[in-house]
Amino acid sequence: MSSSSAFKLHRPLAVAIVHCLKDILEDQRPVDKVLEKCFKANPKFGKRDRGFIAENVYDITRHYIAIAYSVPLNDEIWSILGAWLIINKYPLPDWKEFKELDSKIIIPTYREGLKTEYIKYSIPVDLDLFGKEQLGDRWYQELEAMHHPAHMILRVNTIKSDTPQVVDYLDKILVRYKVLQNKNAIAVDQRINLFSSQIFKDGWVEVQDYASQQVGVFVQAKSGDRIIDACAGGGGKALHLAALMQNKGRIIALDVEANKLENLKKRTRRAGVQIVEARWIENNKVIKRLEGQADKLLLDVPCSGSGVLRRNPDAKYRITPDYVKNLVEVQRDILQNYSRMVKPDGELIYVTCSLFPLENETQIHTFLESNPDFKFVEDQHLWPSEFGYDGFYMARLKKLVNKPA
């Protein structure tokens, strides 16, 4: 927020924030999609207004349970916004929606709530119990690491540019940044409208979290490889693999959602990527035609997203034990059905952005028990509390040339 001395909440901005929060908290829609819809519907909002709305919508979503605890008799969204203003020591507008709010009650109640972990981290009770069951003491370490806004991380697209060129551009527009250990990853320390910038339009950079970038490294793709990215989505990892392969070889990007692949086609043109082919998984025939063809099969499967709560704080209100168990079945089916695309001596790389063993090690163990023609090679956890970025799990399996007798 702006400094409290100069702060004045204008009603149109408050109305926009409340409408967004209702969509997120009551209708369980993702924050980024809700904000996109809000800004399209309100084209008169300037850059500063949009930044203010986005910042507060994310913050209130991240802390919602703790804020709601401070106004236990009234969980109406207007009261949540008013309580958030009081907690952050901003003057409360003299509006009817805020008449019942009393800072002498809200502030001590809020502080009392922070003494209880699930309230402090705004985690629904069922998810809290499930997280402790899955991770033990590590659960709260990871929640603490993810209970802060995420940095924007850029991946330098080495097909079109290099890090010195991108850094030079950021210096010219006076943006604070840090080049990370992987020299082609840059953490931006302030909000910028990247998507209207020249480096984005020219395909020099993509937005991709540092942990997500490690997936491309883990795949160990080589120039000339034939790779199938079978849960490609918007194609961020496929684009990264293309750069790592120096635009040589072939990447087949598959997904069950055709609209995501349309977006990938636009991204490949901007990035100068020539080796990615997008294919919609319209039916099982698509998988069957690719049987035994992949040097590397990347399965970045649908998951709970429990490792990316810093970036998607709305997700924690949708994650329930039943939701995770349903996803486990989906993951199991994908592993079983898609693994046929790996050629003998090829590799299957299984990836989630989940912290839960049920979606990770347990899933791999179950698959190997019923598929003796694959062997375990290695796996890797990226824990937010240790790595500092999103949480990921990655496992490498090798398909044997000859099935065990």
CORLIN-V597158 format. One line per field, one symbol per residue. ss: DSSP state (A for helix, B for strand, O for the rest). phi: phi as a letter, one per 20 degrees, with the letter a starting at -180 (. if undefined). A space follows every 10 residues. Layout:
# CORLIN-V597158
ss = ???
phi = ???
This chain:
# CORLIN-V597158
ss = OOOAAAOOOO AAAAAAAAAA AAAAAAOOOO AAAAAAAAAA AOOOOOAAAA AAAAAAAAAA AAOAAAAAAA OOOOOOAAAA AAAAAAAOOO OOOOOAAAOO OOAAAAAAAA AAAOOOAAAA OOOOAAAAAA AAAAAOOAAA AAAAAAOOOO OBBBBBOOOO OOAAAAAAAA AAOOOOBBBO OOOOBBBBOO OOOAAAOAAA AOOOBBBOOA AAAAAAAAAO OOOOOBBBBO OOOOOAAAAA AAAAOOOOOB BBBBBOOAAA AAAAAAAAAA AOOOOBBBBB OOOAAAAAAO OOOBBBBBBB OOOOOOOOOO OOAAAAAOOO AAAAAAAAAA AAAAAAAAAA ABBBBBBBBB BBOOOOAAAO AAAAAAAAAA OOOBBBBBBB BBOAAAAOOO OBBBBBBBBO OOOOO
phi = .ffffdfbee ggffffffff ffffeeelef gffffgffff fcfffegfff ffffgfffff ffdgffffff cfebefggff ffffffgemd fegedffdfe ecffefffff fffffdgffg eldggfffff ffffcmffgf fffffeebfe ffdddfeffd bbfgffffff ffeldfbbfe gfgedceeeb fceffdefff gemfccebgf fffffgfffl fcgnfdddee cflfngffff fgffelmcpb cdedaedfff ffffffffff emeddedecf efaffffffe gmdefcdede fgbfmfecff ecffffedec gffffffgff ffffgffeff ffegmecddd ccddeegged gffffffffd cfedcfdabb ddegfdencf eccccdddef fdfff
